[in-house]
Amino acid sequence: MARLGRPPIPHPRRHGAFLRFSDTEWGALQEALAREHPVANRRPNVAEWIRDLIVAHASEILEVDVTRSALRAARGGAPNWKRWRLTRAVRRAALRRRRRRR
């Protein structure tokens, strides 16, 4: 007999990175964001800002350009095996985003 009901789907937070900040750290983050983006109407939320910082840090350390769907190698950057592994992870994440939006 066929299974009835909705097919199982992966948990939406399966591939997330989650951080917990103390009240002091959270306040410091909000103050730094307010200093960096003084116009309140154009200020990103804290999660978007932290995500941009993480991507910028990773691209600086690994010497790659991070886009929404791929990594582009910079001259003299990380070894190829690291780039290939990161590229595969970014492409899989892009596929998950595309499937979810349909």
Secondary structure, 3 states (H helix, E strand, C coil): CCCCCCCCCCCCCCCCCCCCCCHHHHHHHHHHHHHHCCCHHHCCCHHHHHHHHHHHHHHHHHCEEECCCCEEECCCCCCHHHHHHHHHHHHHHHHHHHHHHC
